[in-house]
Amino acid sequence: MIMAQVRCQQQLIAPVAAIIFDKDGTLADSREFLRQLAIARAEMITQSVVGSLPLWPSALIEMLLARVGVTAGGLDPDGLMAVGTRQANVDAATAVLTQAGYPMNQAFELVVQAFVQVDQQRQGKAVSTPPYGGTQGLLQRLKHSVIQVGVLSSDSSAYVKEFLDHYGLTPWVDQWQGTDAGDAPKPDPTLFYGLCDRLQVIPSHTIIVGDSWVDRSLAIHGGAMFISVSEPWGRSPVPGANLVLHSWDDLQVDESPVDD
């Protein structure tokens, strides 16, 4: 297998066969979209149970938002809305309702229906989650090297495909993987291992680039190196990251390939 040296700022990493990127918060600027989506879901759920719980509507909305990491200060980059799957967010909202006294056997279906209603009122996701500046140039650069390029997201496969297609990034990505119903979500490494198999690389020769503790934990469990994004992506570096990016230009592939 032909591999390469990757330079992150002044640090050399070798041998490297693939770089796998998270999507939301790493490739895609989804902060405002996710905040607004969480608010819309909380409001829809609250409208559905108004009068059934001994809470003011505003209090229930605040509880629902706090559970998924949305406060008056904005979106927590490590909160459930930012890093969790759709199912994890459904489960969180269901837990809030049941803890507030709503019948458990009804709460789950109510939340699922509320999420569907919100989706029906919105026009897709990709248009509201543009790539961070320089993302296409980075992927093109990597694609023209010996490095394999992957995307592994907690978002659904449909939304990963929509994002890559909408912004013309699909030609620069070798393989991608979303997280759908029945899949083990990050940080479980199952999907990561499957993506490595499709890229024909081994995990220990792979770098994961992400924006949350989930991505770092995935790298640890999967035996990969983890590089964190930082302030230009709207967050401080993930604690414990092997290395930190301050711009996409910090990530370079040396011209000389490395043999395993």
N, C-alpha and C positions, 0 to 999 in steps of 0.2 A: 504494500500500500504506500502510495506517495503522499507525504504530508508536508507541512510547512511550519515555519516559525511565525508566531503571531506576536506583534509588539503592541503592548498597551502602555502608552506613554513611554517610559524608558525601560520597562520590564519586558524581557523576552519569555515567551511561553512556547515550549516545544516538547514533543512533536504534537501538532494539532491537525486533525482530519476534518473537523466540522465545528461550526458555530451555530448554536440554536438560540433563537431569540423568543422571548415572551412577546405578546402583542400589545395588549392594553397597558399603557404607561411606559412602554419601552419603544415599540415601533409607532404606536398610535397614541395621539394625545386625546385621551378619552375622559379626562377629568370632569369637564363641565357636563358632558353627555351623561356620565354615570351619576353625577349629583342630581341632575334634573330627572333622570329615570327613577332614582330612589324616591324622590319627592312625589313623582306621579304615582308610583306604586303605593306609597304610604297613604296618599290622599284617596286613592281608589279603594283600598282596603277599609279605610276609616268610613268612607261613604257607605260601604256595604254593611257595616255593623253599628252605625250610629243609632243610639237609643237602646242597644242591646247590652252595653257595658256601662259600669258606673264611673266613666271617665269623660272628661271634656275631650272633644275631637282633637283639639290642639295638643293635648297631653299624649294621646295615643299616637298621633303623627310623630311627635318628638321621640317617643319610645321606639317606634318602628325604625326611625332614621338612625337613632343612636346605636341600635343593635347591629346595623350594617356599616357603621363608621362614617355617618354623615351628620355633621353638626353645623352650628352657625359659622364655624371657622372654615368650613369646606369639607372636602373629601379626604378621609384618612387613607394614605396610600397603602397602608397595611391592613385596612379594614375589609370587612366581608364584601362590600360592594365593589371594591377595587380588585380584590384577589380571588374572591369566591366564585363558584359556579352558580348557575341559575338555581339548581336544586338546593344548594347551600343557602341561598337567599330566601327561597320558598320556606325551607325548614326554619330559618331564623324568624321570619314573620309569623309563621304558624306558632312558634314557641311564645312570641310576645302576646298573641291573642289568647292562647290557652292560659298563660300566666295571669292575664288580666281578667279571666273568668269566662271566656267564650268556650262553648262546648268543643272538646277536642275532636270529636267525630265529624264536626262541621268545619272546623278552622282550616284544615288543609285544603279542602276543595274550594273554600271561599278564596283563599290566597292564590291558588292556581288560577282560578277564574279571573281574579283581579289582575294578575300579571298578563294574562292573555288579552284582556280588555285594553290595558295600557299599550301592549304591542300593536294592537289593531289601530290605535290612534296615532301611532308614530310611523314615519316614512323611512324604515330601514335604520341602519346604524352607521354605516361607513361614511355617509356624507357628513355626519356630525363628529367623526373621529379621524381627523386628518393625520397623516404621518408627521412626525417631528421633522424639522428642517434637516436636510442632508440624508434622510433615510434611503431614498432611492439611489443616491450616489454611492452610499456605503454598500448596499446590496449588489449594485452593479460591479463595484470594485472587487468584492469578495467572489462574485460569480466568475469573474475573469481570472481568478487565481485557482490553485488546486484545492482550495477549501470548499467543502460542502456546506450549503446554507439551508438551515431549517427554521421553522416557526412552530412553537408549541404553546398553545393558549388554553386558559381555563374557559374561554368563550366557546360557544357552540361552533361546530364545523361550518355551518351555514354562514355565520358571521365572519369567521376567519376567511373563508372563500370570498365573501362579499368585499371585505376590506382589501385583500390582495388584488382582486380583479378591478375594483373601482379605481384604485390608484395606480394601476399598471405595474404592480410589483410582482405578479405571478411569474414572469419570465426569469426573475432574478432569485427565485427561491426553488431549491431542488425538491424539497418535501415539506409538507406542513401537516399539523395535527391539531384538531379542536378537541373539546371535551363534551361528550354527549351523554344522554341518559344511559345509565348502566356502566359508564366508564369510571375507573378509579381516578379521582381528580388529583392534581398536584397537592402535596409533595410526594404522593405515591409515584414511584418511578416507572410504573408499568407502561404508560404511554410514551415516556421518554425512551425506554428500551426499544419499544416498537418502532419509534421514529429513527433511532440509531440503526436498527436492522434495515429499514428501508433506505437509509442513506449509505448503508454498507460501511459503517464506522463502528468503533467500539467506544463505550461511554468514557473510558479514561483518556481518550484522545479527543474529547469534546469539551467545548466551552459553552456554558449557559450564560446568556446576558439577560438580566431582568431588573425589575424595580421593586421587588418585595421579598419579605422573609420566606414566602412560599417558594420563590425561585431559588433562593439560597439553600433552603432545606431540600428541595428537589435535587440540587447539585450534590449535596452531601450524601443523600440516600442513593443517588445514581452513580456516584463515583466520578463526577465531573468537576471541572473548575468553575467558579462563579465570579462573574464580573458585574458590578452594580452600576446602574446609571446614577445621576446625582442632580444637583440643583437646577441645571438647565432643563431637566425633565420634570421639575416641580417637586422634588423631594430631596432630603439629605441622603447620603449613601447608605445602603443597607448595612447594618452592623454585621461585622464578620466576613464581609466580602473579601475575596482574594485580591481583587484589584478594582479600581473605580474609574469610570469614564466621566470626563467633563465635556466632551464633544465627540461626535462620531469620528473626527479626525484622529482621536487618540488611539483608534483601533486600526492597525496596519498589518498587512501580511508581507513578510520578507520575500523577496523574489526567489531565493534559492530554496527548492524543495528539500525536504528531509525524509530519508528512508527510515522505515520502521526497523 
